[in-house]
């Protein structure tokens, strides 16, 4: 019996939609074929992971078989890993060993990536370099206009990140010049600022943690990096659990899952219980509905709602500073954090209650008035942050219309701010119920 044409078309549409939601297989793309061959030559055997494009996470890996808790996701042989050992056994090794003062393990890896990328077809690492991102969205790479729209604490860290790369570039110029005998072109054009920024971001966003023995030719900074081709295509989810480590017996870096994953779905791993500001800073992305996310309250916002005429204000701020209660004050999905409320209770102490500040820091309730005033201040701060976030979101939509070239950067900041608005609105609701 023939199927009706309508039913066949519907089925085809459903199948197409499902395949797009699961992910579009990219194994047929030349760069992945070359990468898989290159990995196979180095002893990597993989049966069930396929590169794919996903609607929400972009590029990632899908599984062709259902995974159960306790299954091995991936095992990457030591030969496939790019470490400082790789760098020392390359033509850069001799120059690094001789250079004084010693370079950091991080700079050694950056130098290697830039040199190999420059070598192009001649580089044995070309199949891996070809699948690395060409650009990054870590705050250090964001345009000035986008950085300005970040929440204050993150904006400060973004500027620090930019300065770290600038300082590394400035302090490495002489070392880069010493490599001139290895290159026909001028090292100044090869090891330029944008090349170093790209290499630094590659290492910062993509390395796995792997401790290496201390070597005399490197500075005292910890040597804990390894780039893991193919494995670094795995995307992050805060809702999965994995076990990852270098297995001394198999001499491979292994990732085991503690979660289930259906056939043809994206395999996700957890980079750690990070909030969105940390994810953006370290990896250049934001996770939607991230249970670990929170909104930070800066010290000046904290003090905005307490009278400058309070005679003990200076002493209270000193107490908070000395006991580390001016940093990491947050609103989360479950309302104001204990640290934030404690700081607000100290600032709300009446003249007759001030002597009890130690008890307040330990979490004791001093008086109903003190509790009420702290909750009231939390509600005002929350409302202020809601309005500020709404204002920034308006600025972003305006800029997106005016500055086409900033669209990607602005979309990222917009995601972060929208997520923070949801958290603040939830906190406002919780505070409203508490105040009632």
NUTISE-537654 format. One record per residue (C-alpha): z, y, x. Coordinates in steps of 0.1 Angstrom, whole numbers, plus 5000, padded with zeros to 4 digits. Layout:
N
{Z->Z	Y->Y	X->X}
...
***
This chain:
436
{Z->5000	Y->5000	X->5000}
{Z->4991	Y->5034	X->5014}
{Z->5019	Y->5060	X->5019}
{Z->5013	Y->5092	X->5000}
{Z->5001	Y->5120	X->5023}
{Z->5030	Y->5143	X->5012}
{Z->5057	Y->5117	X->5022}
{Z->5040	Y->5111	X->5056}
{Z->5039	Y->5149	X->5063}
{Z->5075	Y->5153	X->5053}
{Z->5085	Y->5124	X->5075}
{Z->5065	Y->5139	X->5104}
{Z->5082	Y->5173	X->5099}
{Z->5116	Y->5157	X->5097}
{Z->5109	Y->5137	X->5129}
{Z->5096	Y->5169	X->5147}
{Z->5127	Y->5188	X->5136}
{Z->5150	Y->5160	X->5147}
{Z->5133	Y->5158	X->5181}
{Z->5137	Y->5195	X->5185}
{Z->5174	Y->5195	X->5176}
{Z->5180	Y->5165	X->5199}
{Z->5159	Y->5181	X->5227}
{Z->5123	Y->5181	X->5239}
{Z->5118	Y->5155	X->5267}
{Z->5105	Y->5172	X->5299}
{Z->5102	Y->5141	X->5321}
{Z->5064	Y->5144	X->5321}
{Z->5065	Y->5178	X->5338}
{Z->5053	Y->5177	X->5374}
{Z->5084	Y->5193	X->5390}
{Z->5106	Y->5166	X->5374}
{Z->5083	Y->5137	X->5384}
{Z->5084	Y->5150	X->5420}
{Z->5122	Y->5154	X->5419}
{Z->5128	Y->5119	X->5405}
{Z->5105	Y->5104	X->5432}
{Z->5123	Y->5124	X->5459}
{Z->5157	Y->5112	X->5446}
{Z->5145	Y->5076	X->5443}
{Z->5134	Y->5077	X->5480}
{Z->5170	Y->5087	X->5488}
{Z->5185	Y->5057	X->5469}
{Z->5191	Y->5073	X->5435}
{Z->5186	Y->5049	X->5406}
{Z->5187	Y->5062	X->5371}
{Z->5178	Y->5044	X->5339}
{Z->5189	Y->5065	X->5310}
{Z->5189	Y->5103	X->5318}
{Z->5159	Y->5125	X->5310}
{Z->5154	Y->5162	X->5317}
{Z->5149	Y->5180	X->5283}
{Z->5149	Y->5215	X->5267}
{Z->5176	Y->5221	X->5241}
{Z->5178	Y->5248	X->5215}
{Z->5213	Y->5259	X->5223}
{Z->5218	Y->5252	X->5259}
{Z->5183	Y->5254	X->5274}
{Z->5175	Y->5230	X->5301}
{Z->5197	Y->5199	X->5303}
{Z->5198	Y->5161	X->5304}
{Z->5194	Y->5137	X->5274}
{Z->5205	Y->5101	X->5273}
{Z->5181	Y->5073	X->5261}
{Z->5210	Y->5050	X->5253}
{Z->5243	Y->5056	X->5234}
{Z->5272	Y->5064	X->5257}
{Z->5307	Y->5052	X->5250}
{Z->5340	Y->5065	X->5265}
{Z->5344	Y->5050	X->5299}
{Z->5307	Y->5048	X->5307}
{Z->5293	Y->5060	X->5340}
{Z->5270	Y->5090	X->5333}
{Z->5255	Y->5094	X->5367}
{Z->5260	Y->5082	X->5403}
{Z->5243	Y->5103	X->5430}
{Z->5242	Y->5088	X->5465}
{Z->5256	Y->5108	X->5494}
{Z->5220	Y->5111	X->5509}
{Z->5210	Y->5133	X->5479}
{Z->5238	Y->5158	X->5483}
{Z->5233	Y->5190	X->5501}
{Z->5264	Y->5199	X->5522}
{Z->5273	Y->5217	X->5554}
{Z->5266	Y->5184	X->5571}
{Z->5230	Y->5187	X->5559}
{Z->5229	Y->5222	X->5574}
{Z->5243	Y->5211	X->5608}
{Z->5218	Y->5183	X->5611}
{Z->5189	Y->5208	X->5605}
{Z->5173	Y->5231	X->5630}
{Z->5199	Y->5257	X->5620}
{Z->5227	Y->5235	X->5634}
{Z->5225	Y->5245	X->5671}
{Z->5224	Y->5282	X->5662}
{Z->5255	Y->5278	X->5639}
{Z->5275	Y->5259	X->5665}
{Z->5269	Y->5286	X->5692}
{Z->5275	Y->5316	X->5669}
{Z->5307	Y->5336	X->5674}
{Z->5328	Y->5344	X->5654}
{Z->5321	Y->5312	X->5634}
{Z->5302	Y->5315	X->5601}
{Z->5318	Y->5304	X->5568}
{Z->5307	Y->5271	X->5552}
{Z->5294	Y->5293	X->5523}
{Z->5272	Y->5314	X->5546}
{Z->5258	Y->5283	X->5563}
{Z->5247	Y->5269	X->5529}
{Z->5232	Y->5302	X->5519}
{Z->5213	Y->5305	X->5551}
{Z->5200	Y->5269	X->5547}
{Z->5188	Y->5276	X->5511}
{Z->5170	Y->5308	X->5521}
{Z->5153	Y->5291	X->5552}
{Z->5142	Y->5260	X->5532}
{Z->5128	Y->5282	X->5504}
{Z->5109	Y->5302	X->5529}
{Z->5095	Y->5270	X->5545}
{Z->5078	Y->5262	X->5512}
{Z->5056	Y->5230	X->5514}
{Z->5072	Y->5221	X->5548}
{Z->5107	Y->5218	X->5534}
{Z->5120	Y->5183	X->5528}
{Z->5141	Y->5198	X->5500}
{Z->5112	Y->5214	X->5482}
{Z->5113	Y->5190	X->5451}
{Z->5149	Y->5202	X->5446}
{Z->5143	Y->5239	X->5453}
{Z->5114	Y->5239	X->5428}
{Z->5137	Y->5231	X->5399}
{Z->5164	Y->5256	X->5408}
{Z->5165	Y->5288	X->5387}
{Z->5145	Y->5316	X->5400}
{Z->5170	Y->5342	X->5388}
{Z->5206	Y->5341	X->5377}
{Z->5227	Y->5359	X->5350}
{Z->5261	Y->5360	X->5369}
{Z->5276	Y->5395	X->5365}
{Z->5267	Y->5402	X->5401}
{Z->5230	Y->5400	X->5391}
{Z->5233	Y->5420	X->5358}
{Z->5219	Y->5455	X->5356}
{Z->5242	Y->5485	X->5357}
{Z->5237	Y->5492	X->5320}
{Z->5248	Y->5456	X->5310}
{Z->5278	Y->5456	X->5334}
{Z->5290	Y->5488	X->5317}
{Z->5292	Y->5471	X->5284}
{Z->5314	Y->5442	X->5296}
{Z->5351	Y->5442	X->5286}
{Z->5372	Y->5462	X->5312}
{Z->5388	Y->5432	X->5331}
{Z->5355	Y->5415	X->5334}
{Z->5337	Y->5446	X->5344}
{Z->5361	Y->5450	X->5373}
{Z->5356	Y->5414	X->5384}
{Z->5318	Y->5419	X->5381}
{Z->5319	Y->5449	X->5404}
{Z->5341	Y->5429	X->5428}
{Z->5316	Y->5400	X->5427}
{Z->5287	Y->5425	X->5436}
{Z->5308	Y->5438	X->5465}
{Z->5315	Y->5403	X->5478}
{Z->5278	Y->5397	X->5481}
{Z->5271	Y->5431	X->5496}
{Z->5298	Y->5426	X->5522}
{Z->5286	Y->5391	X->5531}
{Z->5251	Y->5406	X->5535}
{Z->5263	Y->5434	X->5557}
{Z->5285	Y->5412	X->5579}
{Z->5258	Y->5385	X->5583}
{Z->5229	Y->5407	X->5596}
{Z->5236	Y->5400	X->5633}
{Z->5238	Y->5362	X->5626}
{Z->5205	Y->5363	X->5607}
{Z->5189	Y->5382	X->5636}
{Z->5201	Y->5354	X->5660}
{Z->5179	Y->5329	X->5641}
{Z->5146	Y->5348	X->5650}
{Z->5135	Y->5321	X->5675}
{Z->5131	Y->5297	X->5645}
{Z->5107	Y->5320	X->5626}
{Z->5073	Y->5335	X->5631}
{Z->5081	Y->5363	X->5606}
{Z->5108	Y->5389	X->5610}
{Z->5142	Y->5375	X->5599}
{Z->5149	Y->5409	X->5583}
{Z->5122	Y->5402	X->5557}
{Z->5132	Y->5365	X->5551}
{Z->5170	Y->5370	X->5549}
{Z->5169	Y->5401	X->5527}
{Z->5195	Y->5411	X->5501}
{Z->5178	Y->5395	X->5471}
{Z->5174	Y->5362	X->5490}
{Z->5211	Y->5361	X->5498}
{Z->5221	Y->5371	X->5462}
{Z->5199	Y->5342	X->5449}
{Z->5214	Y->5317	X->5474}
{Z->5250	Y->5329	X->5468}
{Z->5245	Y->5325	X->5430}
{Z->5229	Y->5290	X->5434}
{Z->5260	Y->5279	X->5453}
{Z->5285	Y->5297	X->5431}
{Z->5271	Y->5284	X->5398}
{Z->5259	Y->5249	X->5408}
{Z->5281	Y->5233	X->5435}
{Z->5304	Y->5204	X->5428}
{Z->5338	Y->5203	X->5444}
{Z->5338	Y->5180	X->5474}
{Z->5363	Y->5183	X->5503}
{Z->5348	Y->5180	X->5538}
{Z->5366	Y->5175	X->5571}
{Z->5374	Y->5208	X->5590}
{Z->5348	Y->5216	X->5617}
{Z->5354	Y->5239	X->5646}
{Z->5319	Y->5256	X->5642}
{Z->5330	Y->5270	X->5608}
{Z->5355	Y->5297	X->5599}
{Z->5388	Y->5288	X->5582}
{Z->5375	Y->5291	X->5547}
{Z->5376	Y->5258	X->5528}
{Z->5345	Y->5236	X->5531}
{Z->5344	Y->5222	X->5496}
{Z->5308	Y->5227	X->5484}
{Z->5281	Y->5202	X->5476}
{Z->5248	Y->5208	X->5458}
{Z->5239	Y->5178	X->5436}
{Z->5203	Y->5176	X->5426}
{Z->5196	Y->5163	X->5391}
{Z->5233	Y->5160	X->5384}
{Z->5234	Y->5199	X->5383}
{Z->5212	Y->5198	X->5352}
{Z->5242	Y->5187	X->5331}
{Z->5254	Y->5215	X->5309}
{Z->5290	Y->5224	X->5299}
{Z->5309	Y->5219	X->5267}
{Z->5346	Y->5227	X->5263}
{Z->5349	Y->5198	X->5238}
{Z->5341	Y->5168	X->5261}
{Z->5361	Y->5151	X->5288}
{Z->5348	Y->5136	X->5320}
{Z->5361	Y->5122	X->5352}
{Z->5341	Y->5133	X->5383}
{Z->5347	Y->5125	X->5420}
{Z->5331	Y->5112	X->5452}
{Z->5335	Y->5074	X->5453}
{Z->5343	Y->5064	X->5489}
{Z->5334	Y->5028	X->5482}
{Z->5299	Y->5034	X->5468}
{Z->5295	Y->5066	X->5489}
{Z->5282	Y->5083	X->5457}
{Z->5293	Y->5112	X->5436}
{Z->5301	Y->5098	X->5402}
{Z->5307	Y->5112	X->5367}
{Z->5323	Y->5091	X->5340}
{Z->5326	Y->5102	X->5304}
{Z->5357	Y->5100	X->5282}
{Z->5336	Y->5109	X->5251}
{Z->5308	Y->5093	X->5231}
{Z->5273	Y->5105	X->5231}
{Z->5245	Y->5093	X->5207}
{Z->5211	Y->5081	X->5218}
{Z->5187	Y->5110	X->5225}
{Z->5214	Y->5136	X->5224}
{Z->5223	Y->5160	X->5252}
{Z->5248	Y->5146	X->5277}
{Z->5274	Y->5173	X->5283}
{Z->5302	Y->5176	X->5308}
{Z->5332	Y->5199	X->5311}
{Z->5333	Y->5224	X->5340}
{Z->5370	Y->5230	X->5332}
{Z->5391	Y->5246	X->5304}
{Z->5376	Y->5281	X->5311}
{Z->5375	Y->5311	X->5287}
{Z->5342	Y->5329	X->5282}
{Z->5349	Y->5357	X->5306}
{Z->5354	Y->5331	X->5333}
{Z->5323	Y->5311	X->5323}
{Z->5302	Y->5342	X->5325}
{Z->5317	Y->5353	X->5358}
{Z->5314	Y->5319	X->5375}
{Z->5283	Y->5303	X->5358}
{Z->5264	Y->5331	X->5340}
{Z->5267	Y->5318	X->5305}
{Z->5289	Y->5320	X->5273}
{Z->5300	Y->5290	X->5252}
{Z->5300	Y->5296	X->5214}
{Z->5332	Y->5287	X->5195}
{Z->5350	Y->5281	X->5228}
{Z->5386	Y->5269	X->5220}
{Z->5398	Y->5283	X->5254}
{Z->5384	Y->5318	X->5248}
{Z->5406	Y->5348	X->5247}
{Z->5404	Y->5386	X->5247}
{Z->5423	Y->5404	X->5275}
{Z->5444	Y->5434	X->5270}
{Z->5443	Y->5459	X->5299}
{Z->5476	Y->5476	X->5310}
{Z->5464	Y->5510	X->5298}
{Z->5455	Y->5497	X->5264}
{Z->5490	Y->5480	X->5263}
{Z->5508	Y->5513	X->5270}
{Z->5487	Y->5534	X->5246}
{Z->5510	Y->5526	X->5217}
{Z->5544	Y->5535	X->5234}
{Z->5558	Y->5570	X->5235}
{Z->5556	Y->5587	X->5270}
{Z->5589	Y->5604	X->5259}
{Z->5608	Y->5571	X->5261}
{Z->5632	Y->5577	X->5289}
{Z->5632	Y->5540	X->5300}
{Z->5594	Y->5537	X->5298}
{Z->5590	Y->5539	X->5336}
{Z->5617	Y->5512	X->5342}
{Z->5601	Y->5489	X->5315}
{Z->5567	Y->5491	X->5331}
{Z->5583	Y->5484	X->5365}
{Z->5601	Y->5453	X->5351}
{Z->5568	Y->5441	X->5336}
{Z->5550	Y->5446	X->5369}
{Z->5577	Y->5429	X->5390}
{Z->5577	Y->5399	X->5367}
{Z->5539	Y->5397	X->5365}
{Z->5537	Y->5406	X->5328}
{Z->5510	Y->5433	X->5330}
{Z->5481	Y->5408	X->5337}
{Z->5467	Y->5379	X->5316}
{Z->5479	Y->5393	X->5283}
{Z->5456	Y->5380	X->5256}
{Z->5446	Y->5375	X->5220}
{Z->5434	Y->5339	X->5212}
{Z->5422	Y->5320	X->5182}
{Z->5459	Y->5315	X->5173}
{Z->5468	Y->5352	X->5176}
{Z->5486	Y->5372	X->5203}
{Z->5497	Y->5351	X->5233}
{Z->5534	Y->5346	X->5241}
{Z->5530	Y->5367	X->5272}
{Z->5515	Y->5396	X->5253}
{Z->5543	Y->5395	X->5227}
{Z->5569	Y->5393	X->5254}
{Z->5555	Y->5424	X->5272}
{Z->5554	Y->5442	X->5238}
{Z->5590	Y->5432	X->5231}
{Z->5602	Y->5446	X->5265}
{Z->5583	Y->5479	X->5258}
{Z->5599	Y->5480	X->5223}
{Z->5635	Y->5477	X->5235}
{Z->5657	Y->5504	X->5221}
{Z->5680	Y->5525	X->5245}
{Z->5710	Y->5503	X->5233}
{Z->5690	Y->5471	X->5239}
{Z->5675	Y->5479	X->5273}
{Z->5702	Y->5459	X->5292}
{Z->5689	Y->5427	X->5275}
{Z->5655	Y->5429	X->5292}
{Z->5662	Y->5396	X->5311}
{Z->5668	Y->5377	X->5279}
{Z->5636	Y->5392	X->5264}
{Z->5616	Y->5379	X->5293}
{Z->5631	Y->5344	X->5287}
{Z->5619	Y->5345	X->5251}
{Z->5652	Y->5354	X->5233}
{Z->5650	Y->5374	X->5201}
{Z->5670	Y->5406	X->5206}
{Z->5669	Y->5422	X->5171}
{Z->5648	Y->5421	X->5140}
{Z->5638	Y->5457	X->5147}
{Z->5625	Y->5448	X->5182}
{Z->5605	Y->5418	X->5168}
{Z->5590	Y->5440	X->5141}
{Z->5580	Y->5468	X->5164}
{Z->5564	Y->5444	X->5189}
{Z->5543	Y->5428	X->5161}
{Z->5534	Y->5463	X->5148}
{Z->5522	Y->5473	X->5183}
{Z->5502	Y->5440	X->5186}
{Z->5484	Y->5447	X->5153}
{Z->5475	Y->5483	X->5164}
{Z->5462	Y->5471	X->5198}
{Z->5442	Y->5444	X->5180}
{Z->5427	Y->5469	X->5156}
{Z->5418	Y->5492	X->5185}
{Z->5400	Y->5464	X->5203}
{Z->5382	Y->5454	X->5171}
{Z->5368	Y->5490	X->5168}
{Z->5360	Y->5492	X->5205}
{Z->5341	Y->5458	X->5203}
{Z->5322	Y->5469	X->5172}
{Z->5312	Y->5501	X->5189}
{Z->5299	Y->5483	X->5220}
{Z->5279	Y->5459	X->5198}
{Z->5262	Y->5489	X->5182}
{Z->5254	Y->5503	X->5217}
{Z->5239	Y->5469	X->5226}
{Z->5216	Y->5467	X->5196}
{Z->5204	Y->5502	X->5204}
{Z->5198	Y->5494	X->5240}
{Z->5179	Y->5462	X->5231}
{Z->5154	Y->5483	X->5212}
{Z->5151	Y->5509	X->5240}
{Z->5151	Y->5487	X->5271}
{Z->5129	Y->5457	X->5268}
{Z->5135	Y->5446	X->5305}
{Z->5173	Y->5443	X->5298}
{Z->5170	Y->5420	X->5268}
{Z->5183	Y->5388	X->5285}
{Z->5212	Y->5405	X->5301}
{Z->5221	Y->5424	X->5269}
{Z->5219	Y->5392	X->5248}
{Z->5245	Y->5376	X->5271}
{Z->5269	Y->5405	X->5268}
{Z->5263	Y->5406	X->5231}
{Z->5272	Y->5369	X->5228}
{Z->5304	Y->5375	X->5247}
{Z->5314	Y->5405	X->5226}
{Z->5305	Y->5388	X->5193}
{Z->5327	Y->5358	X->5202}
{Z->5355	Y->5382	X->5211}
{Z->5352	Y->5400	X->5178}
{Z->5357	Y->5367	X->5160}
{Z->5388	Y->5361	X->5180}
{Z->5402	Y->5396	X->5173}
{Z->5395	Y->5393	X->5136}
{Z->5413	Y->5360	X->5135}
{Z->5442	Y->5375	X->5154}
{Z->5444	Y->5405	X->5130}
{Z->5446	Y->5381	X->5101}
{Z->5474	Y->5362	X->5117}
{Z->5493	Y->5394	X->5125}
{Z->5488	Y->5407	X->5090}
{Z->5505	Y->5375	X->5076}
{Z->5533	Y->5377	X->5102}
{Z->5540	Y->5414	X->5094}
{Z->5541	Y->5406	X->5057}
***
